Amino acid sequence: MNLVTTPNFSNADDFYEALIETHRGLDAAASHALNARLVLLLANHIGTTDVLKQALAAAREGAQAGIDAATPGAKS
Amino acid sequence: MKLSDLTREHSSPVDYQKAQFDYERCKDQDSAKPVRHPVVVVGAGPIGMCLAIDLAQRNVPVLILDNDVSLSVGSRAICFAKRTLEIFDRLGVGEPMMDKGVSWNVGKVFFKDQQLYSFNLLPESGHERPAFINLQQYYCEGYLAERVARLPLVQLRWQNKVVGVEQRADHVLVTIETPEGNYQIEADWLVGCDGSRSTVRELIGQESKGRIFRDRFLIADIKMEMDRPAERWFWFDPPFHRNQSVLLHMQPDNVWRVDFQLGWDADPEVEKRPENIKPRIDALLGADAKYELEWASVYTFACERMASFRHGRVLFAGDAAHRVSPFGARGANSGIQDAENLAWKLALVLRGQAGDALLDTYGAEREYAADENLLNSTRATDFITPKSEISKLFRDATLDLARSYPFARSVVNSGRLSVPAVLHGSSLNTPDADAFEGRMVPGAPAADAPVLLANGHPGWLLRELDGEFTVLIYGDGNQRAQLDRLADELRDAAEGQVPLKVLRIAAQGSAAPANADGSVLVDQQGLVAQRYDLKPGSAVLLRPDQHVCARWRQPSADKLRAALNTALARH
C-alpha cells in the first residue's frame, strides 16, 4: 500500500481548524506532548509499517532542508 | 573443597557463594608433550557447564578450565526462561532448579503511581514449564556444578588460567597458567565461555563491537518477608524514584531484587554504599520496613557482539560472543541456547557423522539469534532510558496513552522477555513443500504438549525427545499398519547415517499405546496435533536441540534422508 498524498480529507478546512483549536491555551511543552500523542494515535490507526515508513520519510524530507541550511558545508 | 564434595550428603545446604574449590595438580602438567583433548571449554559459568554436560551426555570427554576458585558471587542472572528450563530438563538439572526457583508468568507495568497494564507470558496451558523461574545465579551454577561432578567425562580444573591460544592445522595449542607454573595442552576444539571480558577472545585478537549505553543501574538484593505475588513489576517514573525506572523481582529465600536506574552521572562507588542504598529502598517500602541488604552492585551495559562466533577451531558462546542489556533476561538464556546449539554439532563432528561445515552453522544460527536479542534489548533500552528530549517526549506520550488505550500498551517496552529465536532461513532447514499452519515452522524450537506415555502415565512431549534427531509421526487408529510400515521405513533410512528416534503420536482418544518400547505417545489433549498442525500421516523432523527442521504431509524415506543430509550440512 502507498501513503495517500493526494487530497483525502472529507473536509480539509474543518480538520485544520480543529487541529489548531485543540492546541488552544497550551504552552509549547504541552503542545509538543499533545502532538506526540496525536502521532501515536494516528500511527496506530494506519498500522501498516510500510505506509508509516513512507510517511516518516516524507516528513523527514522537510527536516533535511533545515539541517542542510543550519550546517555550513554539510552539503558537498 | 573438591567438586566431588558437592555430591556428598550435607547436613545443611552448601553455600554455593562461599564454596572455594581446590587447585589440584593434574597429569597433563607432568606430560612430556602436550596432552590432546577433544573439547576444552574455558569458563565454568552457566554456559560452559551446560555445554560440558551436554557433550558428556553425548559421550564426548570435556575439560573445563577456570581461572578462579569459586562459583558466582551475587545473584546476577536471576531470570531463567521456559526454553532454558526445557534444556535444563534434558541436561538432568531441571528438577532442582524448579524446586528452588520461584515460578512466574505475569508482569505488571506501572507509570508514576498507577498500574498501566499486566501481561501473561504463558497465557495457554499444556506446558510443563512456566514462562520463567527466578533463581539466583549461584544456585543455578551450584546445581550445574553438582551435575558436572557426577559426570566422569567432565574434568574441571580450578585456577587454570588460559594465557596462550595458538591455532594449528588440526588442533589448538593452549597454554595454561597455574599456581605451579605454566603447562600446555592440545584441543581439537576450544570454546570460549569466559564472559564479556573473554580472555580467549582477546588472545586470538578479536573483539565485540556495538553500542555502549551511558546509564547506570543499581541492583540491590534485600531479604525480607513481603506479601507480594511472584510477578515482575516495572515502574516508569514512580513517586519513590522520580524520573527513573525501577524493576522488582522475587527470588527464593525471601530475597527481592530491586533494580534502580541511576543515570549516567551517578558514582558507582558512592551508590554501592549501604547508607546510600537504604533511603532508596525506604522510599519504595516505607521507612518502617524491616529488611537486610544481601548484595548490591552498580552496572552499566553495552549491546555488542563478535562479528563471527567461529574462528577456525575456536568457538565462542554466551557473553564472550555477545552482550545485551539485562532488560528482557536475554543474557544467560541466550548463552544456554548457544551451548545447546553447539553441543550436538561438536559431538557429531567428533564422531565423524558430520563434517566441519556443520560448525559454521553454529556461527550462522547463533549470530542470527544474537542479532534478534540485541535488537530487542537495544529497543527496550532506548524506551527505558530515552537518549534525547524528543525520545523522552514520545516515551512519555506512549505511557500517557497506555493508561486508557490498549494499542499504546503494545508500544510500551519494559524489556521484551526472552523467547528462543526461530531459526528462519537456517541452511539446516528443509523448506516446506506442503501446506502447514501454526508456529512450528522449520527453525522453530519445538513446543511442549501433554501426552500419555506407554505405561499409561501422563507425560510431556519434550521429555520424550532424548537429544538425538527425532521424527514424530502422527496418526489415528485406522492406519496402524500403514504407520507401522512408515515408521520402519524412516528408521531404516537413517540407519548408518545418524541416530534417529521414531516417535509415533496417536490421535487424542486413542487407546493406551500397545508398544511397550515407549515409541508411541497418545496426544492426550489433542495439543500435539494442534500445535504442530498434524493430520493423519503427517511427520515432523526435530533436530537434537529440539528445533523443527522439516515436516511433511506425505513423509517418505527419501524425503527423510534428504532432510537429514540438509540438517547435517552435507551439501
Contacts between the chains, C-beta under 8 A, distances in Angstrom:
chain1	res1	chain2	res2	distance
A	32	B	393	5.9
A	33	B	393	6.4
A	33	B	396	7.0
A	33	B	397	6.0
A	33	B	400	7.6
A	36	B	393	5.0
A	36	B	394	5.1
A	36	B	396	7.7
A	36	B	397	3.6
A	37	B	397	4.6
A	37	B	400	6.4
A	37	B	401	5.7
A	39	B	394	7.6
A	39	B	397	7.8
A	40	B	394	7.3
A	40	B	397	5.8
A	40	B	398	6.1
A	40	B	401	5.9
A	40	B	408	6.4
A	40	B	411	7.0
A	41	B	401	7.0
A	41	B	405	7.7
A	44	B	407	4.3
A	44	B	408	7.6
